[in-house]
Every structure is written in C-alpha cells, then in structure tokens.
Amino acid sequence: MVAINNEAKKKAAEIARQSYVYISQLYALKETVERRGGRIGAREQLVSSYNMILRKLKKVFSTDPNFSSLIEHIEEDSGRGLSGIQIVHRVLLSIGQLIATIESIVRLYLPPEEKKKIGF
C-alpha cells in the first residue's frame, strides 16, 4: 500500500466531498429512467442532464490526475445515431460507473466523522 501524505489526503477528501454532491442527482436520474422502464419521452433532457453532471464531475476530478483518470474514459453522450433504448442503456451504464467511482472515493478518502454525518 502506498503511503499518502497529509496534503494528498486533504485533496482526496475534498474531491470526495465535492463529488458526493452529485450522487443524489445521479440516483435521481437513474431512478427516473428505471421507473419508466427505459421509456423516456424526453431523451434530449436525459442526455442533457447526464452530460451536465458528467462535466461537473470531470471538473471536480480534474484537480488531481489520479482521480481524473478514473473517469476520463466516460464520455458525454450526443444521443445521435442510436435508438432511444440504446441511448437510455448507454447513459444508465455510465451513471452506474460514476456512482460506483464516487462511492469508492468517499469510502476510501472521506474521514470517518464526515461519512457518519452523511450516513455513509
């Protein structure tokens, strides 16, 4: 295991704090899609909301190349050239990856007292 200095720990905790804010938005988006059985009338809104959250997370993660590399492979979705259900499935897959990444970062780097405050 690699030792992390205090400055790196503080930076990691700040990234965990900032990224955790987007967890509820990602879960809400995922829940909306699942509740409708993948049938989304406003696909453009789904893609737009997903892209907005992804851009914000990439900005939060950009402060450290180690964290940035965790989600650099996840791309914004244009929604073009795919059927509605393909778009929905691709966005849901990306949402799942983002949620798992954020939860892992929170679990690893947020101090125990802060995790307890947010019920994590």
N, C-alpha and C positions, 0 to 999 in steps of 0.2 A: 504494500500500500504506500502511496506517495504522500509524504508529509506536506501539508498546506500551511503556508504562513498566515499570520493574522490578517494581513491586508487582503489576501486572496479569499479568506473565509468571509470577511466583511462584504467583499464584492459579490461572492456567490450568494450570500444571504440576501443582499439587495436585489439581485436578479430573481431569486426565489420569491421574494415579497412582491415585486412588480409583476412577475408572470402569473402569480396566483390570482391576481385580479381578473384575469381573462378566463379562468376555469369556469366560472358560473356562466359566462357568455357562451363558451363552447358547449357546455352541457345543455344550455337552453336551446341552442341551435340544433344540437343532436336530438334532443327530446322532441322538438317540433317536427323534425323530419320523420322520426320513428313513429310518433303519434299519428301521423298522416299516412303511414305505411309506405313511405317513399314517394307518395304522390304530392308533389309540391307545385302549386299553380304559379307561384311567383319564383321561378327558378333564378331569375336575374337577381332577386333580393337575397336569396340563399347564397349565391356566388358572391355577391357584393359584400354581404355581412361576413362571410368566411374570409374573403380577401382582406377586409379591413382589420379583422382580428389578427390574421397572419402577419400583415405589415407591422402592426404594433408590437407583436411578439418578436419579430425579427429585429426591430429597433431596440427592444429591451435586451435581447441576447447579443446584440452587436457590440456591446461594451466589453465583451471578452471572447476571443477567438475560440476558446474551448467550448463555450456554450453555443456560440453562433454555429459551429459545425454540427451541433446536434439537430438543427432544423433547416440547414441550408438546402437540403435535398427536397424539402417540401415547397412546392411551387404554388403561386397564385393560380386560380382556375379562371380560364376565359369563358368556359361554358360553350365554346363553339365547336362544331363538328361532332358533337356527341348527342345521343338521345337524352331525354330528360332523366331517365332512370340511371343512365351511365354517369351523368353529372352528379346526381344525388349520391350514388355509391362512391364515387371518387372523393367527393367532399367529405362524406362520412368517414372514409378511411383516413383522410388527412386529419380530421378532427380527432379521431381516436389516437393517432400518433402524437398530436400536440398535447392532448390531455395526459397521456402516459409520460411524456417528456417532462411536462410541468410538475406532475405529481412526484416523479422521481427526484427532480431538483429540490422540491420542497422537502421531501423526505430526507434527502442527504444533507442539505445545507442550511435549512432554516433552524434556528436554535429551538430546543425543546419547549421553552416557555412560550415562544411565538406560535409554534404548532398547536400547543394546547389552547391558546386564545382563539384560534380559528377552527378548532375542533378537528384537527388533522391527526 
